[in-house]
Amino acid sequence: MLLANISKSPHATTLLNLTLKPVPNLSTSSLAATQLLDAFVRGASGGYNARANFDHLSYVIADLGAHAAGRAYLVGTAQHGNDDGVVPLAKVAVFVEHGRAVRRRGAAAALKNAAFETAAHAALLDPHGVVNLLPYVLAPLMGGEEYGEEGDSLPDEVQLLPPDKQRETEVDIVKTHLETLLLLSSTRHGREVLRAKSVYAVVREVHLQVEDEDVREVCDRIVQVLMRGEPEEEGEGQEGSKIEEVDSDEEIVDVL
């Protein structure tokens, strides 16, 4: 918990350059950030310390994503990367539906902050890529609804959910995942993927099922972006400015 509070300092990025001795039975990496990430992963099942789950380290990881260097680390474009070859964000994403809310909340925040890295959208949304981000964002937003023909376009990983599937119960986490979708829609490639994968249908159900004005407001904004047509001419420079526009005017900011 203390480290999670300290990581809100801009100096938290020191973890991205700090090297230590590898920790036996925990991490083969010499990078401090990766050692913490591995502690977080192993802590889910008490695999390193039976008395510590390390859930709050998810906040540390998310806080790193509030900085450009941290985002580069999370999405795997930083040169130091991860010693085992796994993109750090992929290690975090698998916990979006974990049983403990703290872990889910931190994982959702890390995904959202990584989505500010617009240059990585194509790689993050690649269904054959190392992260394959979209199913991890959509799954917590989905219940046991039937999507009909629209469901055929959803990512394969979320097409055959059981009828008793439960949507994320924490409203703030739902909102975070929706904001991730909004950030992913800030690039043309992201919008095209979200349209092709029937993300609109999932957002529509969230709007219907979650009785929270903030959640419904973000749903409306996503729908507006996805349902409008693309301009005849749209350059990458225009898309790059959209994150700043959302960040300042629309109050979607790096979380945790």
Secondary structure as UniProt FT lines:
FT   HELIX           2..6
FT   TURN            7..8
FT   HELIX           10..16
FT   TURN            24..26
FT   HELIX           32..43
FT   TURN            44..46
FT   TURN            50..51
FT   TURN            55..56
FT   HELIX           57..64
FT   TURN            65..66
FT   HELIX           68..74
FT   TURN            75..76
FT   TURN            83..84
FT   HELIX           88..93
FT   TURN            94..97
FT   HELIX           101..114
FT   TURN            115..116
FT   HELIX           118..120
FT   HELIX           121..125
FT   TURN            127..128
FT   HELIX           133..138
FT   HELIX           139..141
FT   HELIX           148..153
FT   HELIX           156..158
FT   TURN            163..164
FT   HELIX           171..184
FT   TURN            185..186
FT   HELIX           188..196
FT   TURN            197..198
FT   HELIX           199..209
FT   HELIX           213..227
FT   HELIX           236..249
//
